[in-house]
């Protein structure tokens, strides 16, 4: 079975015993030999945090999977793949859907075995809990901001946020009102765009937006909008 290894260290990991790139590489080579895997390459991400999947090494791994160049992936430890349960699940499910066996030495994971499949089920449950906790924290944070009348949504046309509160932007309001008057006078959207140096998309949205309705709606939910 053709396999690759993936190893990673972040700056803080490099000083830890047993986490160095050399140690991970040695463990993966020994594991491949012991389990009869044909290790063709070891891909490295050096000095890169495991908090993001935006890594050259991971990108290369995924490209090799898409090209059907490998049959198995070996890591020294699951958190070398990612420090986020949800990201680990996403990657492992991608491996599985492409028929790629995933091996993690420290956790003794082999997704082609019954035990490995069981672990994937547990990992999926943990990932769902992580998603739920994030959503719960987000809802609580937004609710807290609303009690303080702090703005939390998309900033509407003609407004800006100062000290977490929504305020009217006088200059933007004048521009919007001018665009609406020009439209009432029969000017085309393109003519308004060129005259006011605004994008066509912005002009379209401005002339079709009821600013009074927006202001009243925001005021009911968050309190009066401050006029600068």
N, C-alpha and C positions, 0 to 999 in steps of 0.2 A: 504494500500500500504506500503510494507516494505521499509524503508528508512534508510540512514546513513547520518550523518553530517560530514563535513570536516572543520577543523579549522587550522589556521596557524598564527604564528607571527615570524617575523625576529627580530634581536636584536634592530634595530632602531624603529620597530613598537611597542615594548613592553612599551615604555613610552607614546605612543599616547593614548589620551582619546578615549575609545570606541573600541579599537582594541585588548585588552587583551584576552587571551584564555578563561578566565572565562566569560567575557562578550559575546563573540561569542557563547559559549556553551549555555548560558542562552537564547540568542535570538533564536538559532536554536531549542531548546526544546520548547519554547513558540510557534514558528512558526509551528512546527510539530503538536502540540496539536490543534492549531487553524484550521489547514487545514486537520485534520483527518489522518495524516501520522503516521505509526507505526515506531517510531525512535528506531532502535535496537542498534546503536553504534555511537559514535562520534570519528572520527579518527583525530589525532593531529600530526602536524609537528611544533615542538617548536624550535625557534631560527634558522630557516632555511629561506633563501632568496627565494622570489617568482620569481627570475630571471631565475631559472632552474626548470625543471620537475624531476630532479634526486633527489627525496625525498622519504623516506620510506613510508610516509603516502599516497602519490599519487600512489606509487607502490602497496600498499595494496588495495587502491580503485579500481585500474584497475584489480587486481587479482580477487576481489569480483565480478566485472562486468563480467569478463570472465567465472566465475563459476556460473553466473546467481543467485547470492545470494541476490540481492537487486533489487528494482524497481525504486528508486528515490535517488537523492543526493541533500543535502541542504548545502549551504554556506552562511555565513553572508553577504559577499560582494564579488563581482567578482574578485577583485584583491587578495583575499585570495587564490583563485585557482591558479592564475598566474598573474604576472605583465605584461606579454607579450600578446598582442592581438592574435597573431598567435598561441601561446600555448593554450590560452583559447579556441580558435576555434577548434583546434585539439582535445582537451579533450571533448568539448561539442558535437562535431560531433561523437566522439567515443561513448559517452553516448547515443546519439540519435540513432545511428545505431544498438545499442544493446537494444533499447526500454526502456532506462532509462530516467526518467523525471529529469530535472535539475532545481533547484530552487535557486535563489540568492535573499536574503531578501531585501537588500538595494536598488537594482535596480528593484525589483518587477518582477523578471523574472521567468516564469514557461514555459518551452519549450513544454508543452502539450497544451498550450493555443495559440490562434491566435496571441496575442500580443507577446508572447514568441518566436513564430516562426518568426515573423517580426524582432524581435531583433536579432535573429540568422542570418538573411539575412544581416542586417546592420553590424554585427560583421564580417561576411565573407568578406564584401566589405572593411572594415577597415583592415582586415588581408591581403587582396590582396594589398592594398595601402602600408602596412608596408613592404611586400615582395618587391614591386616595388621600394620603397625608399631605401631599403638596397642594392638592385641591382644597383640602380643609384649611390649611394655613393661609392659602390665598384668600378664601372667603372671609376668614376671620380678620385678616389684615385690611381687606376692603371695607368690611363692616366697621372696623375701628376708625378708619380714615373718614368714613361718612359721618360718624358721630361727631367728629371734629370739623366737619364740613370741608374736608380736604378733597381736592379734585382727584379722581381716579381714572377717568375715561379718556377717550380720544379728544384732543383739543379741537373745538369747532372753529369754523371760519370766523375771523374777526376777534378772536380771543387769544389770550396767552395765560400761562400759569406763573404766578409769583407767590413764593412762600407757601406752595401747595394749594393755593386758592385760585379760582378762575376769575380773570379780570378782562374787561374789554380792552382791546388794542385800538386806540383812537385812529391811528394812521391806517390800519387795516380796515377799520369800519368805514372810513372815508372812501377808500378805494372800492370797497364792496358797494357802497351806496352809489358811487359814481358809475360803476358798471351796470347797476340796475337801472339808473336813470337813462344811460345810453341805450340800453335794450328797449326801454319804454319808448324812447325817441326813434326807434326803428333801426338802430345800428345792428349789424351782423355780429355774431360771436367773434369772427376773425377780426373784424374792425376794432371791436372792444379789446381783444387780445393785443393787437398791435399798438393801439393808442395807450393802453395802460401797462404795456410790457408784462403781460401775464400769460401763462400757458393756456391753450385752448381748453384743456380739461378743467383747469381752475375756474375759468370764466363760466363754463357750463354749470359747474357745481354752485358757484356764487349766485348766478341769476335764477337758479331753481331752488334756492334755499330760503326758507322763511326764518329770518333771524329773530323776529319777535317770538315766534313759537319756540325756537330753541332756547332763547333766554328765559322765557317763562317756565319751560320744562326743567331747566337746570336750577332755576331759583327755587322751585317747589321741592326739589330733591336735596339740594345742597345749601340752600339759603341764597339771599340776594347776590347777584353778580356785581362786583365792584367796577365802577367806571373810572378809568384812569384819565 
